[in-house]
């Protein structure tokens, strides 16, 4: 169980980095191409997807810790 927890923590750290990268890219593309541009909208949806995964993993980690 601890090994699974460590794997999830590593994944969380990776996801945090990826989310930060996507946020910066989204802001840059949005400023250059406009916030209604299809590339901006696509990046926004991609960011939303990764934030959702992050939240689900984080919630799952919290539940694991209460079961230790």
C-alpha positions in Angstrom: 0.0 0.0 0.0 2.8 2.4 0.8 4.4 1.7 -2.6 1.1 2.7 -4.3 1.0 5.9 -2.2 4.6 6.8 -3.3 3.7 6.1 -6.9 0.7 8.4 -6.7 2.7 11.1 -5.0 5.3 11.0 -7.8 2.4 11.1 -10.3 1.0 14.1 -8.5 4.3 16.0 -8.7 4.5 15.2 -12.4 1.0 16.3 -13.0 1.6 19.6 -11.1 4.6 20.3 -13.3 2.6 19.5 -16.4 -0.4 21.7 -15.3 1.9 24.6 -14.7 3.5 24.2 -18.1 0.0 24.0 -19.7 -1.1 27.1 -17.8 1.8 29.1 -19.1 1.2 27.9 -22.6 -2.5 28.7 -22.4 -1.8 32.2 -21.3 0.8 32.7 -24.1 -1.5 31.3 -26.8 -4.5 33.2 -25.5 -2.6 36.5 -25.6 -1.3 35.9 -29.1 -4.2 34.3 -30.8 -7.2 35.4 -28.7 -9.2 33.7 -26.0 -11.8 32.4 -28.5 -9.3 30.9 -30.9 -9.7 27.2 -31.4 -6.1 26.5 -30.3 -6.7 28.4 -27.0 -10.0 26.6 -26.4 -8.3 23.2 -27.1 -5.5 24.0 -24.7 -8.0 25.1 -22.1 -9.8 21.8 -22.4 -6.6 19.9 -22.1 -5.7 21.8 -19.0 -9.1 21.1 -17.5 -8.6 17.4 -18.2 -5.3 17.3 -16.4 -6.6 19.3 -13.4 -9.4 16.9 -13.1 -7.0 13.9 -13.1 -4.9 15.7 -10.5 -7.9 16.4 -8.2 -9.0 12.7 -8.5 -5.5 11.4 -7.6 -5.1 13.9 -4.8 -8.5 12.9 -3.3 -7.6 9.2 -3.7 -4.3 9.9 -1.8 -6.1 11.6 1.0 -8.4 8.6 1.3 -5.4 6.2 1.4 -3.8 8.2 4.2 -6.8 8.0 6.4 -6.8 4.2 6.0 -3.2 3.8 7.3 
